Amino acid sequence: MSTPKSTPLRPFHLAFPVNDLAAAREFYRGVLGCGEGRSSAQWIDFDFYGHQVVTHLVAGRGGDAGANPVDGHGVPVPHFGVVLTMDQWEDLAEKLRAANTQFEIEPTIRFKGKPGEQATMFFRDPSGNALEMKAFADDAMLFAK
């Protein structure tokens, strides 16, 4: 069931494991610029572009379930991210490059000239969780077929 257009988009909540809270704090707050909310010795809430993500300390957890081929790249599964404006995406790509981030998939344009053309990049947090940040020149293409 899709969200009716008259319903305002609500923030999502995602909780996931990390193996080092200090490294997670430095990455999400320091590199990505996420605001920090509540925290304890076992977890930290972050404002991830208006959404609530929570890093939970779970030793030895993480890793990929696999990868799927998408437009010539092996996309890590699972992954999460947000759809940014093109300006935000370009600014973030520049910020990540300046921080010497190792990209899983370098910032690129996927599906060039096709419905759903999008800017995308994949990278990992210090615990190995995969993130995809993307943007569309036309947000109406988000669910294009």
ChimeraX attribute file (.defattr): number of C-alpha atoms within 10 A of each C-alpha:
attribute: neighborCount
match mode: 1-to-1
recipient: residues
	/A:1	3
	/A:2	4
	/A:3	8
	/A:4	8
	/A:5	7
	/A:6	6
	/A:7	7
	/A:8	8
	/A:9	9
	/A:10	8
	/A:11	13
	/A:12	10
	/A:13	12
	/A:14	13
	/A:15	13
	/A:16	14
	/A:17	20
	/A:18	25
	/A:19	18
	/A:20	17
	/A:21	21
	/A:22	11
	/A:23	15
	/A:24	21
	/A:25	21
	/A:26	15
	/A:27	16
	/A:28	21
	/A:29	16
	/A:30	13
	/A:31	17
	/A:32	16
	/A:33	16
	/A:34	21
	/A:35	16
	/A:36	17
	/A:37	12
	/A:38	9
	/A:39	13
	/A:40	10
	/A:41	8
	/A:42	12
	/A:43	21
	/A:44	20
	/A:45	23
	/A:46	22
	/A:47	18
	/A:48	22
	/A:49	16
	/A:50	13
	/A:51	16
	/A:52	18
	/A:53	22
	/A:54	22
	/A:55	22
	/A:56	21
	/A:57	19
	/A:58	15
	/A:59	11
	/A:60	10
	/A:61	12
	/A:62	16
	/A:63	14
	/A:64	12
	/A:65	8
	/A:66	10
	/A:67	12
	/A:68	11
	/A:69	9
	/A:70	10
	/A:71	11
	/A:72	9
	/A:73	12
	/A:74	13
	/A:75	18
	/A:76	23
	/A:77	15
	/A:78	14
	/A:79	15
	/A:80	13
	/A:81	14
	/A:82	15
	/A:83	18
	/A:84	18
	/A:85	16
	/A:86	17
	/A:87	11
	/A:88	14
	/A:89	21
	/A:90	17
	/A:91	12
	/A:92	19
	/A:93	20
	/A:94	13
	/A:95	15
	/A:96	16
	/A:97	14
	/A:98	10
	/A:99	12
	/A:100	9
	/A:101	14
	/A:102	13
	/A:103	16
	/A:104	17
	/A:105	15
	/A:106	13
	/A:107	21
	/A:108	14
	/A:109	16
	/A:110	18
	/A:111	14
	/A:112	12
	/A:113	9
	/A:114	11
	/A:115	13
	/A:116	19
	/A:117	18
	/A:118	23
	/A:119	22
	/A:120	21
	/A:121	22
	/A:122	21
	/A:123	21
	/A:124	17
	/A:125	17
	/A:126	18
	/A:127	18
	/A:128	15
	/A:129	19
	/A:130	22
	/A:131	20
	/A:132	19
	/A:133	20
	/A:134	23
	/A:135	22
	/A:136	19
	/A:137	14
	/A:138	12
	/A:139	15
	/A:140	10
	/A:141	14
	/A:142	15
	/A:143	8
	/A:144	10
	/A:145	7
